[in-house]
Amino acid sequence: MADMRYRLTFIAGLALGYVLGTRAGRERYEKLKKTAREISQNPAVRNTAESAAQQTREVAGKAFHSVSAKVEGKVPDSVADRVRSLRERGNGGDEDDWGTSNT
């Protein structure tokens, strides 16, 4: 009988620890989520992220044009025609060379 009482006490302790742990974990998760949302909505952070994205697109575009000029004679004509059309189109549109938005 005493053995059963210890088992029930142990199981009750596990259940209580689980409930309290999940509650504390959920509260911490919600706090982290709120902080991340506040940081992402900060104008300084948004401007920095947009600047970094723009610089990345520019560097990627330069690398793309440099590599495509070097390998153009070594690829099939269909690929070379596509590269040439992309190069002629330039970066004037609202989409990058992959058909995605630059936002």
C-alpha positions as CSV (number, residue, x, y, z in Angstrom):
1,M,0.0,0.0,0.0
2,A,2.8,2.4,0.8
3,D,4.4,1.6,-2.5
4,M,1.2,2.6,-4.3
5,R,1.1,5.9,-2.4
6,Y,4.7,6.7,-3.4
7,R,3.8,6.0,-7.1
8,L,0.7,8.2,-7.0
9,T,2.7,11.0,-5.3
10,F,5.4,10.6,-8.0
11,I,2.9,10.7,-10.8
12,A,1.1,13.7,-9.3
13,G,4.4,15.5,-9.0
14,L,5.2,14.7,-12.6
15,A,1.8,16.0,-13.7
16,L,2.2,19.2,-11.7
17,G,5.7,19.8,-13.0
18,Y,4.5,19.3,-16.6
19,V,1.6,21.7,-16.2
20,L,3.7,24.4,-14.6
21,G,6.6,23.9,-17.1
22,T,4.3,24.2,-20.1
23,R,2.7,27.3,-18.7
24,A,6.0,28.9,-18.1
25,G,7.3,27.8,-21.5
26,R,4.2,29.3,-23.2
27,E,4.6,32.6,-21.4
28,R,8.3,32.8,-22.4
29,Y,7.4,31.9,-26.0
30,E,4.8,34.7,-26.1
31,K,7.2,37.2,-24.6
32,L,9.9,36.3,-27.2
33,K,7.3,36.5,-30.0
34,K,6.2,40.0,-28.8
35,T,9.8,41.2,-28.6
36,A,10.6,39.9,-32.1
37,R,7.5,41.6,-33.5
38,E,8.5,44.9,-31.9
39,I,12.0,44.7,-33.2
40,S,10.9,43.9,-36.7
41,Q,8.5,46.8,-36.7
42,N,11.2,49.3,-35.6
43,P,11.8,51.8,-38.5
44,A,15.6,51.7,-38.0
45,V,15.7,47.9,-38.2
46,R,13.4,47.9,-41.3
47,N,15.6,50.5,-43.0
48,T,18.8,48.6,-42.3
49,A,17.2,45.3,-43.5
50,E,16.0,47.0,-46.7
51,S,19.5,48.5,-47.3
52,A,21.1,45.2,-46.8
53,A,18.7,43.5,-49.2
54,Q,19.3,46.2,-51.8
55,Q,23.1,45.9,-51.5
56,T,22.8,42.1,-51.8
57,R,20.7,42.4,-55.0
58,E,23.3,44.8,-56.5
59,V,26.2,42.5,-55.6
60,A,24.3,39.4,-56.9
61,G,23.5,41.2,-60.1
62,K,27.1,42.2,-60.7
63,A,28.3,38.7,-60.0
64,F,25.6,37.3,-62.3
65,H,26.6,39.5,-65.2
66,S,30.3,38.8,-64.6
67,V,29.9,35.0,-64.5
68,S,27.4,35.0,-67.4
69,A,29.9,36.9,-69.6
70,K,32.6,34.4,-68.8
71,V,30.6,31.2,-69.4
72,E,28.4,32.4,-72.2
73,G,30.5,30.8,-74.9
74,K,30.6,27.5,-73.0
75,V,26.9,26.9,-72.5
76,P,24.2,25.7,-74.9
77,D,22.7,28.4,-77.2
78,S,19.3,28.3,-75.4
79,V,21.0,29.2,-72.1
80,A,23.2,31.8,-73.7
81,D,20.1,33.4,-75.3
82,R,18.4,33.6,-71.9
83,V,21.4,35.1,-70.2
84,R,21.7,37.7,-73.1
85,S,18.1,38.6,-72.8
86,L,18.4,39.1,-69.0
87,R,21.5,41.2,-69.4
88,E,19.8,43.4,-72.0
89,R,16.7,43.8,-69.8
90,G,18.9,45.2,-67.0
91,N,17.6,46.1,-63.5
92,G,15.0,48.7,-64.4
93,G,11.9,46.7,-63.5
94,D,10.2,45.9,-60.2
95,E,11.2,42.3,-60.5
96,D,14.7,40.8,-60.2
97,D,16.1,38.2,-62.6
98,W,14.3,35.4,-60.8
99,G,10.8,36.8,-61.2
100,T,10.4,37.8,-57.6
101,S,9.5,41.1,-56.1
102,N,12.3,43.4,-54.8
103,T,10.5,44.4,-51.7
